[in-house]
Amino acid sequence: MRRIKTQTVLPSAETAALLFWALLASGQITMRKVDGWNTLADKPSAQPIDLAA
């Protein structure tokens, strides 16, 4: 199978960060607040996880 979209390699981590911030600033990427960030370090409860959600 042929790839239609070409893949590129970024030369450094700084280039990746620059690309990310440029896309964010131009509005091509939107971010949202993570709810519950302050409880991420807590162990999960014994309640089963609903995978359909």
mmCIF entry with sequence, helices, sheets and N, C-alpha, C, O atoms, coordinates in Angstrom:
data_MODEL
# 
_entry.id   MODEL 
# 
_entity.id                         1 
_entity.type                       polymer 
_entity.pdbx_number_of_molecules   1 
# 
_entity_poly.entity_id                      1 
_entity_poly.type                           'polypeptide(L)' 
_entity_poly.nstd_linkage                   no 
_entity_poly.nstd_monomer                   no 
_entity_poly.pdbx_seq_one_letter_code       MRRIKTQTVLPSAETAALLFWALLASGQITMRKVDGWNTLADKPSAQPIDLAA 
_entity_poly.pdbx_seq_one_letter_code_can   MRRIKTQTVLPSAETAALLFWALLASGQITMRKVDGWNTLADKPSAQPIDLAA 
_entity_poly.pdbx_strand_id                 A 
# 
loop_
_entity_poly_seq.entity_id 
_entity_poly_seq.num 
_entity_poly_seq.mon_id 
_entity_poly_seq.hetero 
1 1  MET n 
1 2  ARG n 
1 3  ARG n 
1 4  ILE n 
1 5  LYS n 
1 6  THR n 
1 7  GLN n 
1 8  THR n 
1 9  VAL n 
1 10 LEU n 
1 11 PRO n 
1 12 SER n 
1 13 ALA n 
1 14 GLU n 
1 15 THR n 
1 16 ALA n 
1 17 ALA n 
1 18 LEU n 
1 19 LEU n 
1 20 PHE n 
1 21 TRP n 
1 22 ALA n 
1 23 LEU n 
1 24 LEU n 
1 25 ALA n 
1 26 SER n 
1 27 GLY n 
1 28 GLN n 
1 29 ILE n 
1 30 THR n 
1 31 MET n 
1 32 ARG n 
1 33 LYS n 
1 34 VAL n 
1 35 ASP n 
1 36 GLY n 
1 37 TRP n 
1 38 ASN n 
1 39 THR n 
1 40 LEU n 
1 41 ALA n 
1 42 ASP n 
1 43 LYS n 
1 44 PRO n 
1 45 SER n 
1 46 ALA n 
1 47 GLN n 
1 48 PRO n 
1 49 ILE n 
1 50 ASP n 
1 51 LEU n 
1 52 ALA n 
1 53 ALA n 
# 
_struct_asym.id          A 
_struct_asym.entity_id   1 
# 
loop_
_struct_conf.conf_type_id 
_struct_conf.id 
_struct_conf.pdbx_PDB_helix_id 
_struct_conf.beg_label_comp_id 
_struct_conf.beg_label_asym_id 
_struct_conf.beg_label_seq_id 
_struct_conf.pdbx_beg_PDB_ins_code 
_struct_conf.end_label_comp_id 
_struct_conf.end_label_asym_id 
_struct_conf.end_label_seq_id 
_struct_conf.pdbx_end_PDB_ins_code 
_struct_conf.beg_auth_comp_id 
_struct_conf.beg_auth_asym_id 
_struct_conf.beg_auth_seq_id 
_struct_conf.end_auth_comp_id 
_struct_conf.end_auth_asym_id 
_struct_conf.end_auth_seq_id 
_struct_conf.pdbx_PDB_helix_class 
_struct_conf.details 
_struct_conf.pdbx_PDB_helix_length 
HELX_P HELX_P1 AA1 ALA A 13 ? ALA A 25 ? ALA A 13 ALA A 25 1 ? 13 
HELX_P HELX_P2 AA2 TRP A 37 ? THR A 39 ? TRP A 37 THR A 39 5 ? 3  
# 
_struct_conf_type.id          HELX_P 
_struct_conf_type.criteria    ? 
_struct_conf_type.reference   ? 
# 
loop_
_atom_site.group_PDB 
_atom_site.id 
_atom_site.type_symbol 
_atom_site.label_atom_id 
_atom_site.label_alt_id 
_atom_site.label_comp_id 
_atom_site.label_asym_id 
_atom_site.label_entity_id 
_atom_site.label_seq_id 
_atom_site.pdbx_PDB_ins_code 
_atom_site.Cartn_x 
_atom_site.Cartn_y 
_atom_site.Cartn_z 
_atom_site.occupancy 
_atom_site.B_iso_or_equiv 
_atom_site.pdbx_formal_charge 
_atom_site.auth_seq_id 
_atom_site.auth_comp_id 
_atom_site.auth_asym_id 
_atom_site.auth_atom_id 
_atom_site.pdbx_PDB_model_num 
ATOM 1   N N  . MET A 1 1  ? 0.839   -1.177 0.000  1.00 0.00 ? 1  MET A N  1 
ATOM 2   C CA . MET A 1 1  ? 0.000   0.000  0.000  1.00 0.00 ? 1  MET A CA 1 
ATOM 3   C C  . MET A 1 1  ? 0.893   1.253  0.000  1.00 0.00 ? 1  MET A C  1 
ATOM 4   O O  . MET A 1 1  ? 1.875   1.324  0.739  1.00 0.00 ? 1  MET A O  1 
ATOM 5   N N  . ARG A 1 2  ? 0.545   2.212  -0.819 1.00 0.00 ? 2  ARG A N  1 
ATOM 6   C CA . ARG A 1 2  ? 1.305   3.458  -0.890 1.00 0.00 ? 2  ARG A CA 1 
ATOM 7   C C  . ARG A 1 2  ? 0.804   4.466  0.112  1.00 0.00 ? 2  ARG A C  1 
ATOM 8   O O  . ARG A 1 2  ? -0.392  4.547  0.392  1.00 0.00 ? 2  ARG A O  1 
ATOM 9   N N  . ARG A 1 3  ? 1.720   5.225  0.643  1.00 0.00 ? 3  ARG A N  1 
ATOM 10  C CA . ARG A 1 3  ? 1.342   6.310  1.547  1.00 0.00 ? 3  ARG A CA 1 
ATOM 11  C C  . ARG A 1 3  ? 1.094   7.562  0.738  1.00 0.00 ? 3  ARG A C  1 
ATOM 12  O O  . ARG A 1 3  ? 1.875   7.929  -0.140 1.00 0.00 ? 3  ARG A O  1 
ATOM 13  N N  . ILE A 1 4  ? -0.009  8.206  1.054  1.00 0.00 ? 4  ILE A N  1 
ATOM 14  C CA . ILE A 1 4  ? -0.333  9.446  0.353  1.00 0.00 ? 4  ILE A CA 1 
ATOM 15  C C  . ILE A 1 4  ? 0.341   10.619 1.046  1.00 0.00 ? 4  ILE A C  1 
ATOM 16  O O  . ILE A 1 4  ? 0.876   11.517 0.395  1.00 0.00 ? 4  ILE A O  1 
ATOM 17  N N  . LYS A 1 5  ? 0.310   10.601 2.372  1.00 0.00 ? 5  LYS A N  1 
ATOM 18  C CA . LYS A 1 5  ? 0.914   11.677 3.149  1.00 0.00 ? 5  LYS A CA 1 
ATOM 19  C C  . LYS A 1 5  ? 2.363   11.303 3.475  1.00 0.00 ? 5  LYS A C  1 
ATOM 20  O O  . LYS A 1 5  ? 2.623   10.208 3.973  1.00 0.00 ? 5  LYS A O  1 
ATOM 21  N N  . THR A 1 6  ? 3.276   12.180 3.205  1.00 0.00 ? 6  THR A N  1 
ATOM 22  C CA . THR A 1 6  ? 4.670   11.881 3.514  1.00 0.00 ? 6  THR A CA 1 
ATOM 23  C C  . THR A 1 6  ? 4.947   12.129 4.993  1.00 0.00 ? 6  THR A C  1 
ATOM 24  O O  . THR A 1 6  ? 4.296   12.961 5.624  1.00 0.00 ? 6  THR A O  1 
ATOM 25  N N  . GLN A 1 7  ? 5.900   11.414 5.529  1.00 0.00 ? 7  GLN A N  1 
ATOM 26  C CA . GLN A 1 7  ? 6.292   11.594 6.908  1.00 0.00 ? 7  GLN A CA 1 
ATOM 27  C C  . GLN A 1 7  ? 7.639   12.307 6.944  1.00 0.00 ? 7  GLN A C  1 
ATOM 28  O O  . GLN A 1 7  ? 8.507   12.073 6.104  1.00 0.00 ? 7  GLN A O  1 
ATOM 29  N N  . THR A 1 8  ? 7.791   13.172 7.925  1.00 0.00 ? 8  THR A N  1 
ATOM 30  C CA . THR A 1 8  ? 9.048   13.904 8.058  1.00 0.00 ? 8  THR A CA 1 
ATOM 31  C C  . THR A 1 8  ? 9.643   13.657 9.442  1.00 0.00 ? 8  THR A C  1 
ATOM 32  O O  . THR A 1 8  ? 8.942   13.254 10.370 1.00 0.00 ? 8  THR A O  1 
ATOM 33  N N  . VAL A 1 9  ? 10.906  13.898 9.559  1.00 0.00 ? 9  VAL A N  1 
ATOM 34  C CA . VAL A 1 9  ? 11.600  13.766 10.831 1.00 0.00 ? 9  VAL A CA 1 
ATOM 35  C C  . VAL A 1 9  ? 12.063  15.154 11.244 1.00 0.00 ? 9  VAL A C  1 
ATOM 36  O O  . VAL A 1 9  ? 12.695  15.867 10.464 1.00 0.00 ? 9  VAL A O  1 
ATOM 37  N N  . LEU A 1 10 ? 11.747  15.527 12.463 1.00 0.00 ? 10 LEU A N  1 
ATOM 38  C CA . LEU A 1 10 ? 12.187  16.827 12.960 1.00 0.00 ? 10 LEU A CA 1 
ATOM 39  C C  . LEU A 1 10 ? 13.616  16.696 13.474 1.00 0.00 ? 10 LEU A C  1 
ATOM 40  O O  . LEU A 1 10 ? 13.933  15.724 14.161 1.00 0.00 ? 10 LEU A O  1 
ATOM 41  N N  . PRO A 1 11 ? 14.479  17.649 13.158 1.00 0.00 ? 11 PRO A N  1 
ATOM 42  C CA . PRO A 1 11 ? 15.889  17.527 13.492 1.00 0.00 ? 11 PRO A CA 1 
ATOM 43  C C  . PRO A 1 11 ? 16.214  17.591 14.985 1.00 0.00 ? 11 PRO A C  1 
ATOM 44  O O  . PRO A 1 11 ? 17.246  17.074 15.411 1.00 0.00 ? 11 PRO A O  1 
ATOM 45  N N  . SER A 1 12 ? 15.344  18.221 15.791 1.00 0.00 ? 12 SER A N  1 
ATOM 46  C CA . SER A 1 12 ? 15.662  18.330 17.215 1.00 0.00 ? 12 SER A CA 1 
ATOM 47  C C  . SER A 1 12 ? 14.389  18.529 18.021 1.00 0.00 ? 12 SER A C  1 
ATOM 48  O O  . SER A 1 12 ? 13.319  18.783 17.467 1.00 0.00 ? 12 SER A O  1 
ATOM 49  N N  . ALA A 1 13 ? 14.520  18.411 19.337 1.00 0.00 ? 13 ALA A N  1 
ATOM 50  C CA . ALA A 1 13 ? 13.381  18.630 20.230 1.00 0.00 ? 13 ALA A CA 1 
ATOM 51  C C  . ALA A 1 13 ? 12.945  20.101 20.180 1.00 0.00 ? 13 ALA A C  1 
ATOM 52  O O  . ALA A 1 13 ? 11.759  20.404 20.312 1.00 0.00 ? 13 ALA A O  1 
ATOM 53  N N  . GLU A 1 14 ? 13.891  20.992 19.993 1.00 0.00 ? 14 GLU A N  1 
ATOM 54  C CA . GLU A 1 14 ? 13.560  22.410 19.911 1.00 0.00 ? 14 GLU A CA 1 
ATOM 55  C C  . GLU A 1 14 ? 12.680  22.688 18.692 1.00 0.00 ? 14 GLU A C  1 
ATOM 56  O O  . GLU A 1 14 ? 11.754  23.497 18.763 1.00 0.00 ? 14 GLU A O  1 
ATOM 57  N N  . THR A 1 15 ? 12.966  22.023 17.582 1.00 0.00 ? 15 THR A N  1 
ATOM 58  C CA . THR A 1 15 ? 12.166  22.190 16.378 1.00 0.00 ? 15 THR A CA 1 
ATOM 59  C C  . THR A 1 15 ? 10.748  21.687 16.613 1.00 0.00 ? 15 THR A C  1 
ATOM 60  O O  . THR A 1 15 ? 9.786   22.314 16.170 1.00 0.00 ? 15 THR A O  1 
ATOM 61  N N  . ALA A 1 16 ? 10.613  20.557 17.308 1.00 0.00 ? 16 ALA A N  1 
ATOM 62  C CA . ALA A 1 16 ? 9.293   20.011 17.609 1.00 0.00 ? 16 ALA A CA 1 
ATOM 63  C C  . ALA A 1 16 ? 8.501   20.981 18.490 1.00 0.00 ? 16 ALA A C  1 
ATOM 64  O O  . ALA A 1 16 ? 7.310   21.198 18.269 1.00 0.00 ? 16 ALA A O  1 
ATOM 65  N N  . ALA A 1 17 ? 9.165   21.556 19.481 1.00 0.00 ? 17 ALA A N  1 
ATOM 66  C CA . ALA A 1 17 ? 8.495   22.517 20.367 1.00 0.00 ? 17 ALA A CA 1 
ATOM 67  C C  . ALA A 1 17 ? 8.082   23.760 19.591 1.00 0.00 ? 17 ALA A C  1 
ATOM 68  O O  . ALA A 1 17 ? 6.981   24.274 19.789 1.00 0.00 ? 17 ALA A O  1 
ATOM 69  N N  . LEU A 1 18 ? 8.942   24.242 18.721 1.00 0.00 ? 18 LEU A N  1 
ATOM 70  C CA . LEU A 1 18 ? 8.636   25.417 17.907 1.00 0.00 ? 18 LEU A CA 1 
ATOM 71  C C  . LEU A 1 18 ? 7.437   25.152 17.005 1.00 0.00 ? 18 LEU A C  1 
ATOM 72  O O  . LEU A 1 18 ? 6.557   26.003 16.875 1.00 0.00 ? 18 LEU A O  1 
ATOM 73  N N  . LEU A 1 19 ? 7.398   23.978 16.383 1.00 0.00 ? 19 LEU A N  1 
ATOM 74  C CA . LEU A 1 19 ? 6.282   23.613 15.529 1.00 0.00 ? 19 LEU A CA 1 
ATOM 75  C C  . LEU A 1 19 ? 4.989   23.534 16.327 1.00 0.00 ? 19 LEU A C  1 
ATOM 76  O O  . LEU A 1 19 ? 3.950   24.019 15.878 1.00 0.00 ? 19 LEU A O  1 
ATOM 77  N N  . PHE A 1 20 ? 5.046   22.928 17.507 1.00 0.00 ? 20 PHE A N  1 
ATOM 78  C CA . PHE A 1 20 ? 3.866   22.819 18.365 1.00 0.00 ? 20 PHE A CA 1 
ATOM 79  C C  . PHE A 1 20 ? 3.323   24.198 18.723 1.00 0.00 ? 20 PHE A C  1 
ATOM 80  O O  . PHE A 1 20 ? 2.126   24.444 18.577 1.00 0.00 ? 20 PHE A O  1 
ATOM 81  N N  . TRP A 1 21 ? 4.187   25.102 19.189 1.00 0.00 ? 21 TRP A N  1 
ATOM 82  C CA . TRP A 1 21 ? 3.735   26.432 19.598 1.00 0.00 ? 21 TRP A CA 1 
ATOM 83  C C  . TRP A 1 21 ? 3.225   27.238 18.412 1.00 0.00 ? 21 TRP A C  1 
ATOM 84  O O  . TRP A 1 21 ? 2.293   28.029 18.557 1.00 0.00 ? 21 TRP A O  1 
ATOM 85  N N  . ALA A 1 22 ? 3.822   27.048 17.246 1.00 0.00 ? 22 ALA A N  1 
ATOM 86  C CA . ALA A 1 22 ? 3.352   27.758 16.050 1.00 0.00 ? 22 ALA A CA 1 
ATOM 87  C C  . ALA A 1 22 ? 1.951   27.288 15.662 1.00 0.00 ? 22 ALA A C  1 
ATOM 88  O O  . ALA A 1 22 ? 1.097   28.102 15.312 1.00 0.00 ? 22 ALA A O  1 
ATOM 89  N N  . LEU A 1 23 ? 1.713   25.978 15.724 1.00 0.00 ? 23 LEU A N  1 
ATOM 90  C CA . LEU A 1 23 ? 0.388   25.451 15.409 1.00 0.00 ? 23 LEU A CA 1 
ATOM 91  C C  . LEU A 1 23 ? -0.638  25.893 16.445 1.00 0.00 ? 23 LEU A C  1 
ATOM 92  O O  . LEU A 1 23 ? -1.784  26.185 16.104 1.00 0.00 ? 23 LEU A O  1 
ATOM 93  N N  . LEU A 1 24 ? -0.229  25.944 17.703 1.00 0.00 ? 24 LEU A N  1 
ATOM 94  C CA . LEU A 1 24 ? -1.126  26.389 18.764 1.00 0.00 ? 24 LEU A CA 1 
ATOM 95  C C  . LEU A 1 24 ? -1.480  27.866 18.576 1.00 0.00 ? 24 LEU A C  1 
ATOM 96  O O  . LEU A 1 24 ? -2.643  28.249 18.703 1.00 0.00 ? 24 LEU A O  1 
ATOM 97  N N  . ALA A 1 25 ? -0.480  28.687 18.275 1.00 0.00 ? 25 ALA A N  1 
ATOM 98  C CA . ALA A 1 25 ? -0.698  30.126 18.105 1.00 0.00 ? 25 ALA A CA 1 
ATOM 99  C C  . ALA A 1 25 ? -1.575  30.430 16.887 1.00 0.00 ? 25 ALA A C  1 
ATOM 100 O O  . ALA A 1 25 ? -2.337  31.396 16.898 1.00 0.00 ? 25 ALA A O  1 
ATOM 101 N N  . SER A 1 26 ? -1.470  29.618 15.852 1.00 0.00 ? 26 SER A N  1 
ATOM 102 C CA . SER A 1 26 ? -2.258  29.872 14.643 1.00 0.00 ? 26 SER A CA 1 
ATOM 103 C C  . SER A 1 26 ? -3.676  29.329 14.748 1.00 0.00 ? 26 SER A C  1 
ATOM 104 O O  . SER A 1 26 ? -4.496  29.560 13.859 1.00 0.00 ? 26 SER A O  1 
ATOM 105 N N  . GLY A 1 27 ? -3.972  28.613 15.823 1.00 0.00 ? 27 GLY A N  1 
ATOM 106 C CA . GLY A 1 27 ? -5.320  28.091 16.013 1.00 0.00 ? 27 GLY A CA 1 
ATOM 107 C C  . GLY A 1 27 ? -5.562  26.755 15.356 1.00 0.00 ? 27 GLY A C  1 
ATOM 108 O O  . GLY A 1 27 ? -6.695  26.274 15.358 1.00 0.00 ? 27 GLY A O  1 
ATOM 109 N N  . GLN A 1 28 ? -4.541  26.137 14.792 1.00 0.00 ? 28 GLN A N  1 
ATOM 110 C CA . GLN A 1 28 ? -4.710  24.837 14.161 1.00 0.00 ? 28 GLN A CA 1 
ATOM 111 C C  . GLN A 1 28 ? -4.782  23.716 15.187 1.00 0.00 ? 28 GLN A C  1 
ATOM 112 O O  . GLN A 1 28 ? -5.243  22.618 14.878 1.00 0.00 ? 28 GLN A O  1 
ATOM 113 N N  . ILE A 1 29 ? -4.325  23.989 16.412 1.00 0.00 ? 29 ILE A N  1 
ATOM 114 C CA . ILE A 1 29 ? -4.420  23.055 17.523 1.00 0.00 ? 29 ILE A CA 1 
ATOM 115 C C  . ILE A 1 29 ? -5.170  23.770 18.636 1.00 0.00 ? 29 ILE A C  1 
ATOM 116 O O  . ILE A 1 29 ? -4.879  24.926 18.943 1.00 0.00 ? 29 ILE A O  1 
ATOM 117 N N  . THR A 1 30 ? -6.126  23.092 19.235 1.00 0.00 ? 30 THR A N  1 
ATOM 118 C CA . THR A 1 30 ? -6.795  23.653 20.397 1.00 0.00 ? 30 THR A CA 1 
ATOM 119 C C  . THR A 1 30 ? -6.567  22.716 21.569 1.00 0.00 ? 30 THR A C  1 
ATOM 120 O O  . THR A 1 30 ? -6.528  21.496 21.412 1.00 0.00 ? 30 THR A O  1 
ATOM 121 N N  . MET A 1 31 ? -6.420  23.299 22.727 1.00 0.00 ? 31 MET A N  1 
ATOM 122 C CA . MET A 1 31 ? -6.191  22.497 23.923 1.00 0.00 ? 31 MET A CA 1 
ATOM 123 C C  . MET A 1 31 ? -7.325  22.760 24.899 1.00 0.00 ? 31 MET A C  1 
ATOM 124 O O  . MET A 1 31 ? -7.954  23.817 24.875 1.00 0.00 ? 31 MET A O  1 
ATOM 125 N N  . ARG A 1 32 ? -7.571  21.790 25.750 1.00 0.00 ? 32 ARG A N  1 
ATOM 126 C CA . ARG A 1 32 ? -8.601  21.972 26.758 1.00 0.00 ? 32 ARG A CA 1 
ATOM 127 C C  . ARG A 1 32 ? -8.038  21.617 28.120 1.00 0.00 ? 32 ARG A C  1 
ATOM 128 O O  . ARG A 1 32 ? -7.039  20.908 28.236 1.00 0.00 ? 32 ARG A O  1 
ATOM 129 N N  . LYS A 1 33 ? -8.692  22.120 29.136 1.00 0.00 ? 33 LYS A N  1 
ATOM 130 C CA . LYS A 1 33 ? -8.266  21.883 30.510 1.00 0.00 ? 33 LYS A CA 1 
ATOM 131 C C  . LYS A 1 33 ? -8.516  20.427 30.877 1.00 0.00 ? 33 LYS A C  1 
ATOM 132 O O  . LYS A 1 33 ? -9.551  19.862 30.526 1.00 0.00 ? 33 LYS A O  1 
ATOM 133 N N  . VAL A 1 34 ? -7.574  19.828 31.577 1.00 0.00 ? 34 VAL A N  1 
ATOM 134 C CA . VAL A 1 34 ? -7.744  18.466 32.060 1.00 0.00 ? 34 VAL A CA 1 
ATOM 135 C C  . VAL A 1 34 ? -8.423  18.534 33.422 1.00 0.00 ? 34 VAL A C  1 
ATOM 136 O O  . VAL A 1 34 ? -7.868  19.077 34.377 1.00 0.00 ? 34 VAL A O  1 
ATOM 137 N N  . ASP A 1 35 ? -9.617  17.982 33.501 1.00 0.00 ? 35 ASP A N  1 
ATOM 138 C CA . ASP A 1 35 ? -10.333 17.969 34.768 1.00 0.00 ? 35 ASP A CA 1 
ATOM 139 C C  . ASP A 1 35 ? -9.728  16.912 35.678 1.00 0.00 ? 35 ASP A C  1 
ATOM 140 O O  . ASP A 1 35 ? -9.404  15.816 35.221 1.00 0.00 ? 35 ASP A O  1 
ATOM 141 N N  . GLY A 1 36 ? -9.578  17.217 36.924 1.00 0.00 ? 36 GLY A N  1 
ATOM 142 C CA . GLY A 1 36 ? -9.061  16.255 37.890 1.00 0.00 ? 36 GLY A CA 1 
ATOM 143 C C  . GLY A 1 36 ? -7.550  16.134 37.889 1.00 0.00 ? 36 GLY A C  1 
ATOM 144 O O  . GLY A 1 36 ? -7.018  15.128 38.360 1.00 0.00 ? 36 GLY A O  1 
ATOM 145 N N  . TRP A 1 37 ? -6.847  17.123 37.378 1.00 0.00 ? 37 TRP A N  1 
ATOM 146 C CA . TRP A 1 37 ? -5.381  17.035 37.299 1.00 0.00 ? 37 TRP A CA 1 
ATOM 147 C C  . TRP A 1 37 ? -4.749  16.894 38.673 1.00 0.00 ? 37 TRP A C  1 
ATOM 148 O O  . TRP A 1 37 ? -3.686  16.289 38.810 1.00 0.00 ? 37 TRP A O  1 
ATOM 149 N N  . ASN A 1 38 ? -5.396  17.449 39.691 1.00 0.00 ? 38 ASN A N  1 
ATOM 150 C CA . ASN A 1 38 ? -4.797  17.401 41.024 1.00 0.00 ? 38 ASN A CA 1 
ATOM 151 C C  . ASN A 1 38 ? -4.965  16.041 41.693 1.00 0.00 ? 38 ASN A C  1 
ATOM 152 O O  . ASN A 1 38 ? -4.404  15.824 42.767 1.00 0.00 ? 38 ASN A O  1 
ATOM 153 N N  . THR A 1 39 ? -5.712  15.129 41.100 1.00 0.00 ? 39 THR A N  1 
ATOM 154 C CA . THR A 1 39 ? -5.865  13.785 41.670 1.00 0.00 ? 39 THR A CA 1 
ATOM 155 C C  . THR A 1 39 ? -5.175  12.720 40.817 1.00 0.00 ? 39 THR A C  1 
ATOM 156 O O  . THR A 1 39 ? -5.361  11.527 41.058 1.00 0.00 ? 39 THR A O  1 
ATOM 157 N N  . LEU A 1 40 ? -4.388  13.127 39.832 1.00 0.00 ? 40 LEU A N  1 
ATOM 158 C CA . LEU A 1 40 ? -3.725  12.159 38.963 1.00 0.00 ? 40 LEU A CA 1 
ATOM 159 C C  . LEU A 1 40 ? -2.737  11.271 39.718 1.00 0.00 ? 40 LEU A C  1 
ATOM 160 O O  . LEU A 1 40 ? -2.506  10.131 39.316 1.00 0.00 ? 40 LEU A O  1 
ATOM 161 N N  . ALA A 1 41 ? -2.156  11.771 40.795 1.00 0.00 ? 41 ALA A N  1 
ATOM 162 C CA . ALA A 1 41 ? -1.173  10.988 41.546 1.00 0.00 ? 41 ALA A CA 1 
ATOM 163 C C  . ALA A 1 41 ? -1.842  9.940  42.435 1.00 0.00 ? 41 ALA A C  1 
ATOM 164 O O  . ALA A 1 41 ? -1.180  9.004  42.883 1.00 0.00 ? 41 ALA A O  1 
ATOM 165 N N  . ASP A 1 42 ? -3.139  10.079 42.696 1.00 0.00 ? 42 ASP A N  1 
ATOM 166 C CA . ASP A 1 42 ? -3.851  9.119  43.536 1.00 0.00 ? 42 ASP A CA 1 
ATOM 167 C C  . ASP A 1 42 ? -4.042  7.798  42.801 1.00 0.00 ? 42 ASP A C  1 
ATOM 168 O O  . ASP A 1 42 ? -4.156  7.763  41.576 1.00 0.00 ? 42 ASP A O  1 
ATOM 169 N N  . LYS A 1 43 ? -4.075  6.706  43.577 1.00 0.00 ? 43 LYS A N  1 
ATOM 170 C CA . LYS A 1 43 ? -4.325  5.398  42.980 1.00 0.00 ? 43 LYS A CA 1 
ATOM 171 C C  . LYS A 1 43 ? -5.781  5.314  42.550 1.00 0.00 ? 43 LYS A C  1 
ATOM 172 O O  . LYS A 1 43 ? -6.659  5.881  43.201 1.00 0.00 ? 43 LYS A O  1 
ATOM 173 N N  . PRO A 1 44 ? -6.040  4.603  41.450 1.00 0.00 ? 44 PRO A N  1 
ATOM 174 C CA . PRO A 1 44 ? -7.428  4.475  41.006 1.00 0.00 ? 44 PRO A CA 1 
ATOM 175 C C  . PRO A 1 44 ? -8.256  3.705  42.028 1.00 0.00 ? 44 PRO A C  1 
ATOM 176 O O  . PRO A 1 44 ? -7.732  2.871  42.767 1.00 0.00 ? 44 PRO A O  1 
ATOM 177 N N  . SER A 1 45 ? -9.528  3.988  42.061 1.00 0.00 ? 45 SER A N  1 
ATOM 178 C CA . SER A 1 45 ? -10.409 3.304  43.013 1.00 0.00 ? 45 SER A CA 1 
ATOM 179 C C  . SER A 1 45 ? -10.677 1.875  42.535 1.00 0.00 ? 45 SER A C  1 
ATOM 180 O O  . SER A 1 45 ? -10.313 1.501  41.420 1.00 0.00 ? 45 SER A O  1 
ATOM 181 N N  . ALA A 1 46 ? -11.304 1.102  43.381 1.00 0.00 ? 46 ALA A N  1 
ATOM 182 C CA . ALA A 1 46 ? -11.605 -0.291 43.052 1.00 0.00 ? 46 ALA A CA 1 
ATOM 183 C C  . ALA A 1 46 ? -12.809 -0.405 42.124 1.00 0.00 ? 46 ALA A C  1 
ATOM 184 O O  . ALA A 1 46 ? -13.182 -1.508 41.726 1.00 0.00 ? 46 ALA A O  1 
ATOM 185 N N  . GLN A 1 47 ? -13.416 0.724  41.778 1.00 0.00 ? 47 GLN A N  1 
ATOM 186 C CA . GLN A 1 47 ? -14.570 0.705  40.885 1.00 0.00 ? 47 GLN A CA 1 
ATOM 187 C C  . GLN A 1 47 ? -14.137 0.347  39.483 1.00 0.00 ? 47 GLN A C  1 
ATOM 188 O O  . GLN A 1 47 ? -13.089 0.807  39.030 1.00 0.00 ? 47 GLN A O  1 
ATOM 189 N N  . PRO A 1 48 ? -14.920 -0.468 38.774 1.00 0.00 ? 48 PRO A N  1 
ATOM 190 C CA . PRO A 1 48 ? -14.557 -0.815 37.383 1.00 0.00 ? 48 PRO A CA 1 
ATOM 191 C C  . PRO A 1 48 ? -14.649 0.415  36.476 1.00 0.00 ? 48 PRO A C  1 
ATOM 192 O O  . PRO A 1 48 ? -15.422 1.338  36.732 1.00 0.00 ? 48 PRO A O  1 
ATOM 193 N N  . ILE A 1 49 ? -13.858 0.403  35.431 1.00 0.00 ? 49 ILE A N  1 
ATOM 194 C CA . ILE A 1 49 ? -13.832 1.511  34.475 1.00 0.00 ? 49 ILE A CA 1 
ATOM 195 C C  . ILE A 1 49 ? -14.815 1.225  33.357 1.00 0.00 ? 49 ILE A C  1 
ATOM 196 O O  . ILE A 1 49 ? -14.824 0.126  32.802 1.00 0.00 ? 49 ILE A O  1 
ATOM 197 N N  . ASP A 1 50 ? -15.641 2.201  33.023 1.00 0.00 ? 50 ASP A N  1 
ATOM 198 C CA . ASP A 1 50 ? -16.595 2.056  31.942 1.00 0.00 ? 50 ASP A CA 1 
ATOM 199 C C  . ASP A 1 50 ? -15.883 2.352  30.625 1.00 0.00 ? 50 ASP A C  1 
ATOM 200 O O  . ASP A 1 50 ? -15.607 3.511  30.314 1.00 0.00 ? 50 ASP A O  1 
ATOM 201 N N  . LEU A 1 51 ? -15.585 1.310  29.853 1.00 0.00 ? 51 LEU A N  1 
ATOM 202 C CA . LEU A 1 51 ? -14.839 1.485  28.609 1.00 0.00 ? 51 LEU A CA 1 
ATOM 203 C C  . LEU A 1 51 ? -15.706 2.052  27.489 1.00 0.00 ? 51 LEU A C  1 
ATOM 204 O O  . LEU A 1 51 ? -15.175 2.492  26.469 1.00 0.00 ? 51 LEU A O  1 
ATOM 205 N N  . ALA A 1 52 ? -17.010 2.051  27.655 1.00 0.00 ? 52 ALA A N  1 
ATOM 206 C CA . ALA A 1 52 ? -17.901 2.567  26.609 1.00 0.00 ? 52 ALA A CA 1 
ATOM 207 C C  . ALA A 1 52 ? -18.014 4.080  26.669 1.00 0.00 ? 52 ALA A C  1 
ATOM 208 O O  . ALA A 1 52 ? -18.546 4.693  25.744 1.00 0.00 ? 52 ALA A O  1 
ATOM 209 N N  . ALA A 1 53 ? -17.534 4.684  27.719 1.00 0.00 ? 53 ALA A N  1 
ATOM 210 C CA . ALA A 1 53 ? -17.679 6.143  27.879 1.00 0.00 ? 53 ALA A CA 1 
ATOM 211 C C  . ALA A 1 53 ? -16.767 6.891  26.958 1.00 0.00 ? 53 ALA A C  1 
ATOM 212 O O  . ALA A 1 53 ? -16.760 8.122  26.962 1.00 0.00 ? 53 ALA A O  1 
# 
